[in-house]
Amino acid sequence: MDAGTIAVFIPVIALSIPIVAIWTKHRKDMMQMQINTTAEKAAQYAANNKELEDRVRVLERIVTDRGYDVATQIEALRDQRKVEEQLDDRREPSRN
């Protein structure tokens, strides 16, 4: 390399240093914002997960505490539906 080429590279390198520094700071700031966003989402998911767990506990308690009653009520509704269907079947022939 001759002296002219070196003379050109020195200012180019000198001007490149602040550009690289600005770019590095920008990347660092962007990563920090991404970390903050990820932490906020994780907190939201944790809160939502806690709410869902509480709801499942309530449902489990309802089913286990009143499990027999629920089964009895379901069977009663099935029996009621059968009775209504039989009544409807009896009424239809008389209409014709």
Biotite code that builds the C-alpha atoms (Angstrom):
import biotite.structure as struc

atoms = struc.array([
    struc.Atom([0.000, 0.000, 0.000], chain_id="A", res_id=1, res_name="MET", atom_name="CA", element="C"),
    struc.Atom([1.176, 3.405, -0.748], chain_id="A", res_id=2, res_name="ASP", atom_name="CA", element="C"),
    struc.Atom([0.900, 6.516, 1.407], chain_id="A", res_id=3, res_name="ALA", atom_name="CA", element="C"),
    struc.Atom([-2.184, 7.824, -0.449], chain_id="A", res_id=4, res_name="GLY", atom_name="CA", element="C"),
    struc.Atom([-4.214, 4.687, 0.264], chain_id="A", res_id=5, res_name="THR", atom_name="CA", element="C"),
    struc.Atom([-3.260, 4.753, 3.935], chain_id="A", res_id=6, res_name="ILE", atom_name="CA", element="C"),
    struc.Atom([-4.169, 8.422, 4.063], chain_id="A", res_id=7, res_name="ALA", atom_name="CA", element="C"),
    struc.Atom([-7.662, 7.573, 2.791], chain_id="A", res_id=8, res_name="VAL", atom_name="CA", element="C"),
    struc.Atom([-8.186, 4.644, 5.175], chain_id="A", res_id=9, res_name="PHE", atom_name="CA", element="C"),
    struc.Atom([-7.281, 6.577, 8.323], chain_id="A", res_id=10, res_name="ILE", atom_name="CA", element="C"),
    struc.Atom([-10.206, 9.054, 8.080], chain_id="A", res_id=11, res_name="PRO", atom_name="CA", element="C"),
    struc.Atom([-12.592, 6.311, 6.945], chain_id="A", res_id=12, res_name="VAL", atom_name="CA", element="C"),
    struc.Atom([-11.699, 4.199, 9.976], chain_id="A", res_id=13, res_name="ILE", atom_name="CA", element="C"),
    struc.Atom([-11.865, 7.245, 12.243], chain_id="A", res_id=14, res_name="ALA", atom_name="CA", element="C"),
    struc.Atom([-15.378, 8.035, 11.003], chain_id="A", res_id=15, res_name="LEU", atom_name="CA", element="C"),
    struc.Atom([-16.477, 4.389, 11.204], chain_id="A", res_id=16, res_name="SER", atom_name="CA", element="C"),
    struc.Atom([-15.780, 4.102, 14.936], chain_id="A", res_id=17, res_name="ILE", atom_name="CA", element="C"),
    struc.Atom([-18.655, 6.394, 16.033], chain_id="A", res_id=18, res_name="PRO", atom_name="CA", element="C"),
    struc.Atom([-21.023, 4.706, 13.569], chain_id="A", res_id=19, res_name="ILE", atom_name="CA", element="C"),
    struc.Atom([-20.195, 1.287, 15.013], chain_id="A", res_id=20, res_name="VAL", atom_name="CA", element="C"),
    struc.Atom([-20.588, 2.678, 18.550], chain_id="A", res_id=21, res_name="ALA", atom_name="CA", element="C"),
    struc.Atom([-24.036, 4.118, 17.715], chain_id="A", res_id=22, res_name="ILE", atom_name="CA", element="C"),
    struc.Atom([-25.092, 0.867, 16.048], chain_id="A", res_id=23, res_name="TRP", atom_name="CA", element="C"),
    struc.Atom([-23.905, -1.173, 19.054], chain_id="A", res_id=24, res_name="THR", atom_name="CA", element="C"),
    struc.Atom([-25.798, 1.068, 21.488], chain_id="A", res_id=25, res_name="LYS", atom_name="CA", element="C"),
    struc.Atom([-28.915, 0.772, 19.346], chain_id="A", res_id=26, res_name="HIS", atom_name="CA", element="C"),
    struc.Atom([-28.668, -3.039, 19.337], chain_id="A", res_id=27, res_name="ARG", atom_name="CA", element="C"),
    struc.Atom([-28.215, -3.033, 23.104], chain_id="A", res_id=28, res_name="LYS", atom_name="CA", element="C"),
    struc.Atom([-31.298, -0.817, 23.572], chain_id="A", res_id=29, res_name="ASP", atom_name="CA", element="C"),
    struc.Atom([-33.367, -3.008, 21.254], chain_id="A", res_id=30, res_name="MET", atom_name="CA", element="C"),
    struc.Atom([-32.360, -6.140, 23.165], chain_id="A", res_id=31, res_name="MET", atom_name="CA", element="C"),
    struc.Atom([-33.249, -4.480, 26.472], chain_id="A", res_id=32, res_name="GLN", atom_name="CA", element="C"),
    struc.Atom([-36.696, -3.546, 25.145], chain_id="A", res_id=33, res_name="MET", atom_name="CA", element="C"),
    struc.Atom([-37.209, -7.119, 23.968], chain_id="A", res_id=34, res_name="GLN", atom_name="CA", element="C"),
    struc.Atom([-36.210, -8.446, 27.403], chain_id="A", res_id=35, res_name="ILE", atom_name="CA", element="C"),
    struc.Atom([-38.687, -6.088, 29.082], chain_id="A", res_id=36, res_name="ASN", atom_name="CA", element="C"),
    struc.Atom([-41.472, -7.101, 26.718], chain_id="A", res_id=37, res_name="THR", atom_name="CA", element="C"),
    struc.Atom([-40.749, -10.778, 27.276], chain_id="A", res_id=38, res_name="THR", atom_name="CA", element="C"),
    struc.Atom([-40.799, -10.308, 31.051], chain_id="A", res_id=39, res_name="ALA", atom_name="CA", element="C"),
    struc.Atom([-44.162, -8.517, 30.862], chain_id="A", res_id=40, res_name="GLU", atom_name="CA", element="C"),
    struc.Atom([-45.646, -11.296, 28.732], chain_id="A", res_id=41, res_name="LYS", atom_name="CA", element="C"),
    struc.Atom([-44.334, -13.923, 31.134], chain_id="A", res_id=42, res_name="ALA", atom_name="CA", element="C"),
    struc.Atom([-45.990, -12.094, 34.036], chain_id="A", res_id=43, res_name="ALA", atom_name="CA", element="C"),
    struc.Atom([-49.279, -11.911, 32.134], chain_id="A", res_id=44, res_name="GLN", atom_name="CA", element="C"),
    struc.Atom([-49.143, -15.610, 31.301], chain_id="A", res_id=45, res_name="TYR", atom_name="CA", element="C"),
    struc.Atom([-48.394, -16.440, 34.925], chain_id="A", res_id=46, res_name="ALA", atom_name="CA", element="C"),
    struc.Atom([-51.372, -14.391, 36.111], chain_id="A", res_id=47, res_name="ALA", atom_name="CA", element="C"),
    struc.Atom([-53.640, -15.977, 33.511], chain_id="A", res_id=48, res_name="ASN", atom_name="CA", element="C"),
    struc.Atom([-52.369, -19.422, 34.437], chain_id="A", res_id=49, res_name="ASN", atom_name="CA", element="C"),
    struc.Atom([-53.092, -18.716, 38.119], chain_id="A", res_id=50, res_name="LYS", atom_name="CA", element="C"),
    struc.Atom([-56.661, -17.665, 37.274], chain_id="A", res_id=51, res_name="GLU", atom_name="CA", element="C"),
    struc.Atom([-57.215, -20.844, 35.259], chain_id="A", res_id=52, res_name="LEU", atom_name="CA", element="C"),
    struc.Atom([-55.816, -23.003, 38.064], chain_id="A", res_id=53, res_name="GLU", atom_name="CA", element="C"),
    struc.Atom([-58.193, -21.340, 40.527], chain_id="A", res_id=54, res_name="ASP", atom_name="CA", element="C"),
    struc.Atom([-61.142, -21.973, 38.237], chain_id="A", res_id=55, res_name="ARG", atom_name="CA", element="C"),
    struc.Atom([-60.187, -25.632, 37.816], chain_id="A", res_id=56, res_name="VAL", atom_name="CA", element="C"),
    struc.Atom([-59.924, -25.998, 41.600], chain_id="A", res_id=57, res_name="ARG", atom_name="CA", element="C"),
    struc.Atom([-63.441, -24.609, 41.982], chain_id="A", res_id=58, res_name="VAL", atom_name="CA", element="C"),
    struc.Atom([-64.777, -26.993, 39.342], chain_id="A", res_id=59, res_name="LEU", atom_name="CA", element="C"),
    struc.Atom([-63.005, -29.930, 40.959], chain_id="A", res_id=60, res_name="GLU", atom_name="CA", element="C"),
    struc.Atom([-64.476, -28.986, 44.321], chain_id="A", res_id=61, res_name="ARG", atom_name="CA", element="C"),
    struc.Atom([-67.972, -28.741, 42.834], chain_id="A", res_id=62, res_name="ILE", atom_name="CA", element="C"),
    struc.Atom([-67.650, -32.104, 41.161], chain_id="A", res_id=63, res_name="VAL", atom_name="CA", element="C"),
    struc.Atom([-66.137, -33.883, 44.138], chain_id="A", res_id=64, res_name="THR", atom_name="CA", element="C"),
    struc.Atom([-68.277, -32.270, 46.831], chain_id="A", res_id=65, res_name="ASP", atom_name="CA", element="C"),
    struc.Atom([-71.527, -32.643, 44.969], chain_id="A", res_id=66, res_name="ARG", atom_name="CA", element="C"),
    struc.Atom([-70.550, -35.439, 42.610], chain_id="A", res_id=67, res_name="GLY", atom_name="CA", element="C"),
    struc.Atom([-73.384, -37.709, 43.612], chain_id="A", res_id=68, res_name="TYR", atom_name="CA", element="C"),
    struc.Atom([-75.926, -34.891, 43.480], chain_id="A", res_id=69, res_name="ASP", atom_name="CA", element="C"),
    struc.Atom([-74.809, -33.873, 40.006], chain_id="A", res_id=70, res_name="VAL", atom_name="CA", element="C"),
    struc.Atom([-75.106, -37.436, 38.737], chain_id="A", res_id=71, res_name="ALA", atom_name="CA", element="C"),
    struc.Atom([-78.575, -37.699, 40.288], chain_id="A", res_id=72, res_name="THR", atom_name="CA", element="C"),
    struc.Atom([-79.654, -34.423, 38.701], chain_id="A", res_id=73, res_name="GLN", atom_name="CA", element="C"),
    struc.Atom([-78.379, -35.534, 35.282], chain_id="A", res_id=74, res_name="ILE", atom_name="CA", element="C"),
    struc.Atom([-80.285, -38.802, 35.536], chain_id="A", res_id=75, res_name="GLU", atom_name="CA", element="C"),
    struc.Atom([-83.418, -36.931, 36.625], chain_id="A", res_id=76, res_name="ALA", atom_name="CA", element="C"),
    struc.Atom([-83.161, -34.718, 33.555], chain_id="A", res_id=77, res_name="LEU", atom_name="CA", element="C"),
    struc.Atom([-82.742, -37.778, 31.341], chain_id="A", res_id=78, res_name="ARG", atom_name="CA", element="C"),
    struc.Atom([-85.783, -39.394, 32.947], chain_id="A", res_id=79, res_name="ASP", atom_name="CA", element="C"),
    struc.Atom([-87.788, -36.180, 32.478], chain_id="A", res_id=80, res_name="GLN", atom_name="CA", element="C"),
    struc.Atom([-86.836, -36.082, 28.795], chain_id="A", res_id=81, res_name="ARG", atom_name="CA", element="C"),
    struc.Atom([-87.963, -39.695, 28.348], chain_id="A", res_id=82, res_name="LYS", atom_name="CA", element="C"),
    struc.Atom([-91.301, -38.912, 29.954], chain_id="A", res_id=83, res_name="VAL", atom_name="CA", element="C"),
    struc.Atom([-91.791, -35.881, 27.702], chain_id="A", res_id=84, res_name="GLU", atom_name="CA", element="C"),
    struc.Atom([-90.912, -37.924, 24.606], chain_id="A", res_id=85, res_name="GLU", atom_name="CA", element="C"),
    struc.Atom([-93.405, -40.625, 25.577], chain_id="A", res_id=86, res_name="GLN", atom_name="CA", element="C"),
    struc.Atom([-96.107, -38.013, 26.098], chain_id="A", res_id=87, res_name="LEU", atom_name="CA", element="C"),
    struc.Atom([-95.339, -36.464, 22.717], chain_id="A", res_id=88, res_name="ASP", atom_name="CA", element="C"),
    struc.Atom([-95.528, -39.896, 21.069], chain_id="A", res_id=89, res_name="ASP", atom_name="CA", element="C"),
    struc.Atom([-98.959, -40.501, 22.619], chain_id="A", res_id=90, res_name="ARG", atom_name="CA", element="C"),
    struc.Atom([-100.264, -37.112, 21.478], chain_id="A", res_id=91, res_name="ARG", atom_name="CA", element="C"),
    struc.Atom([-99.149, -37.436, 17.859], chain_id="A", res_id=92, res_name="GLU", atom_name="CA", element="C"),
    struc.Atom([-101.396, -40.400, 16.864], chain_id="A", res_id=93, res_name="PRO", atom_name="CA", element="C"),
    struc.Atom([-104.484, -38.647, 18.258], chain_id="A", res_id=94, res_name="SER", atom_name="CA", element="C"),
    struc.Atom([-103.802, -35.611, 16.057], chain_id="A", res_id=95, res_name="ARG", atom_name="CA", element="C"),
    struc.Atom([-104.024, -37.691, 12.848], chain_id="A", res_id=96, res_name="ASN", atom_name="CA", element="C"),
])
